[in-house]
Amino acid sequence: MPATKMKVADIELELFETGQGRPLLFLHAAAGFDQGQPFVAPLSQKHRLIAPSHPGFGRSSLPDWLDSVDDIAYVYLELLDTLKLKDIDLIGCSIGGWIAAELATKAPECVRRLVMVGPVGVKVGPADKLDIPDIFAMPQAEVQKLLHHDPAKMTPDVSKMTDDQMAAMFRNRETTALLVWEPWMHNPKLKRRLHRIAAPALFIRGASDGLVSDAYLQAYAKLLPNARTLTIPAAGHAPHLEQPDAFATAVLGFLGE
């Protein structure tokens, strides 16, 4: 599944595509997308998996005018137009879940089923308390403990990374900060629009997720008219990476209903 480049508006999007069947748009988390990630193979056996790198992530360009998750949602609506896709299944992980929610509120007729994995994007708690911990205000080792059920296994070994991989990792972090900084990890307007999402939705959380709490996930899911939740054991903020078999089984079952 070699990456290609596609021009969308004035953005050069890095785009991965593999498999055949019903189109499945996968929107990655802040760490980016890697075609070798373990959930890719089982999902692409049943679906045409389309996975762009968000603007400013991976090898996708970042134009001066783009500074919000809302902007990226419009970019992906244009991508769907370019690919002539009108009835897709949609998976969004973490910040990708936020993008997916924004997209689905703008064009609900385009989304057949929606999967949200440890999503952020709304404010559900009191105004004087963060719903999502500030990952830029703590040591990276502490962040890894919040992200993973097994940090020792999942934390990347930077000594074994190539220069390109290191550059992409830091670029992803920089773009994440640009998109989520103020207000922190949410769009105040999004929760007022989520009722527009017509598609059945599945919210997934790893049981050891230290960023997205169970209370946050349940409150988020209740903002959609047709949503249910699922917890995957022995997984943190990225159950698709820590428990890919359980993740793929749950997602394929939901999409196949």
N, C-alpha and C positions, 0 to 999 in steps of 0.2 A: 504494500500500500504506500507507494511513494507520494510525498506531498506535492501538490501542484500550487500554482499561484493563480488567483482569479481577481480581476479588477471589479470592485463593487464601489460605486460612487468614485471617490478619489483615493480609495484604499486598496492596497495590494494585500489580499487575504491569503494566508497560508491555509490550504484546504486538504484534508485527508478524506478519502472515500474508498470504501471497500464493501464487498458483499452484494447480495441481490435480494429483492423483495420490497416490502413496504418501506418507504423512506423514513429513516430515523435520524433526526438531527440531535447531535450530542454537543452540549455546551459545557466546556470544562471549568474546573475550579481555578483558583489563583495560581496553583503550581503549573498549570498548562496541560497540554495533551501530548501523549507519546503513543505512537502506534503500537508499541510493544506492551502497553498496559494490559493486564491479564483479562479484563472484561471484554476487550475488543473482539477477540475471536468468537466467543459464544454469541455475542449480539449480532455479529456480521454473518453468522451462519443462517440467520432467519430474516435479516433486514439489510437494506442498503444503508449502511452507516455513513453519515456525513458529519465530519468533525472539523469545523474551522478553528483556527487559533484566533482568539479575540484580537481586535486592533490593539497594538502595543504589547502583545504576547507572542512568544515563539518568534516566527519570522514575518508576522503581519505588521504592516506599517501603521503608524499612529499619526493622523493628521492633526494640525494645530487646533482645529475647531472641536475635536472630540474630547470631552472631559467628563462624561457621565455614563452610567449604565443605560440610561434611557436612550442615549445616542446609539449605543451598540445594538439595542433592540431594533431600531429603525434600519441599521445596516443589515441585520439579518433578515428583516422583511424584504429588503431589496435583493438579498442573496436568494431568497425563496422565489422571488419574481424571476431572477436571472436563470435559475435552475428549472423554472416552470413547475414548481411544487405548490400544491394547494391543500393537501390533505395529509399532514405529517404526524408522526409520533415525535414527541419532544422530551429529551432528558436534560436536566440542568443540575449541576453539582455546585453547591456553595454559591459563589458569586455568579456562576453559570445558571443556578436556579433563579437568582434574582433577574438575570437577563431573560430567562424563559418566561417568568411571570409577567414581566413588562411586555414581552412579545405577544403572549397569549391574551393580554387585556386589550391590545391594540387591534389584533386580528383573530378573534376567537374562532372564526370559521375555518381558519387554516390548521388548527390543532385538533387532532382526533383523540389522542390520549397524552397526558402530561405526567412525567415523573420528576419529582423534586427531591434531590439528595442533599441533606444538610443545608437547606436553602437559607439565605439571608435576604434582606431587602425591605422588611417591614419593621415598624416599631410597635411592640405589643405590651411592653412593661411601662413602669412609671418614668416620667420625663427626666428625673434626676438620677437615673441609673441606666447604665449600658445594658442592652439585651445581649450583645455579643462582646466578649472581652477584647480589649485593645491590644492586638497582637504586635503593634509597633512600639508599645511601651513596656515590653518585658524582654528578658534575654531569650535568644532563639531556642535554647534548651528547654525553657519553660513552655514556649509555644509548641514545640514538638510533643510535649507531654499532653497538651490539650488536644492536639490534632490526632494522635494515634493511640490505639489500644496497646500496641507494642512499639514504643518509640525506638528501642534499640534495633529492631528489625526494619522499621520504615524510614528512619532518618537517613537522608542521602549522605554518602561518603564523598565529601568534596575532594578528597585526595585522589579519587578515581574518576572524577569528572573531567571531560575535555574542556578546552577553553570555550568552545561554542556552547556547551551545556552550562558552564558557569555564567557566561554572558546572558543566556536566556533566563536562567534562574533569577539573576539580579534585575533584569529588565522586567520580568513578570512581577516582581515585588514592587518595583517603582511604579508600574502602571496600576497595580492594585491600590497603592496608596493614593494615586491621583483620583481613582474612581470612587473610593469608599470613604474618604477622609471626612468630609463635611457635607451633610450630616453623617455621622458614623454608621456605616453598613446599612443604610436604608434610604428609601425615597418616601418622604412623608405623605405623598399623594397616592402611592401605590395601593395601600390598603383600602382606599376608597374606590378603587377600580377593579379589585379582584373578583367582585361579583359578576363581572362580564365574562369570566372564563367558563365556557360551556362544557369543555371536555372533562370527562372523569379524570381525577388526579390521584396519584399515589405519592405520599410523602414518606421518605425513607430516612432513617437516622441510625447511626451506629450507637450501640448501647454505651460506649465509652467516650462519646463525643463531648469534649470539654468546651467547644465553642457554641454549638447549637444545643440548647437544653431540650429535654422532653417537653417541658411546659411551653417553651417558645414554639416548638414544632406543632404541638397540638393547637395552640392559639392561631398560628399561621394557617393551618389546614382548615380551621373553622371559618376563615374568611372567604373560602371558596364554596360554591354551592354544592359540589359533588366531589368530596375528597375523603380519603381515608389514610391512616398512617400505619407504618410498619417499622419495627425495630430489629436490627440485625445484631446478634450477639458477637462479642469478641471483635468489635470494630470501632474505630473512632470516627473522625469527621469525613473520612474517605472509605466507606464500606465497599465501594467498587474496587478499591485497591487492596484492602486488608482481607476481605472475604468475597472475592470475585465470583466464586461459584454460587454462593447464597444470593448475592446481588443479581447475577444474571438469571437465576431461576425465578426470583421474585419479579423482576422486570419483564421477562419473557412471558410469564404467566399472566401478568396484568395486561400486557399489550395484546395477548392472544385471546382475552375474554370476549 
